């Protein structure tokens, strides 16, 4: 395998889940789920440069305090790819972090996907897409979607993907929170709530694929009609995220009051996503929401058609 001389730059999108139906806990510690992933035009940018060994540095508006070692999923992605391909893990990784961390936006997964794409190119491997997707799935449940982008149905623990052809793009406002939530803690809280019996705020979902199909969300994303999509959003993790971060109830109420078509917690939270009619409505909504003080920051994004881009 030859190593090309130049550096490789990859832009890779954050995601929200338009529907997240969470089934029972599996013996392997993951939950069976059925989801619709939606890639956002909020991207991290990873640069991979030739180097004598594996190094990583993280900068950018959301980069403060983030691990720049083996605890970072991008580092582990480079190691995994090198081991798989039988090449030395010689690369200098630089991440410009724009996606909030521990926020339910799969920012760490995005960086891992970016590292796979960039190192594959830098090291001249050119692995077939299914092989990269299999490596992605070993790194985390959301990494395979970050490689793909667009809008897709996810099954299994989220790694089995089927793109939704003809999915439209929609305008959203993201409300970023001050703190983060750990994904395992949110799933554990859901299990706890479900274990409480009939009065639990989170009923057990036996067949997440059936729940997803019944929601009609896949049809709504191809319709391009935000009013239709608004009634079809859902997130089984939301009651658990609200229990761990009760302030999110205020954020969701503020978004509703400011005129969002709908709002929900993104993935395991704590970011909240609000659906707007169009880009102009999203920008107005973001300003109004930021003015309420119910979140750290509110900003307009577009979701549904963003894809990872490899430059260089
Ligand atoms: O796959 P990933 O590393 O992103 O998952 C982080 C944690 O989230 C898992 O260790 C598990 O606790 C929880 N999880 C889950 N079911 C899924 C995906 C994630 O329980 N389908």
Boltz pocket constraint, residues with backbone or C-beta under 6 A from the ligand:
constraints:
  - pocket:
      binder: B
      contacts: [[A, 29], [A, 30], [A, 31], [A, 32], [A, 33], [A, 139], [A, 140], [A, 141], [A, 142], [A, 156], [A, 157], [A, 158], [A, 183], [A, 184], [A, 185], [A, 187]]
      max_distance: 6.0
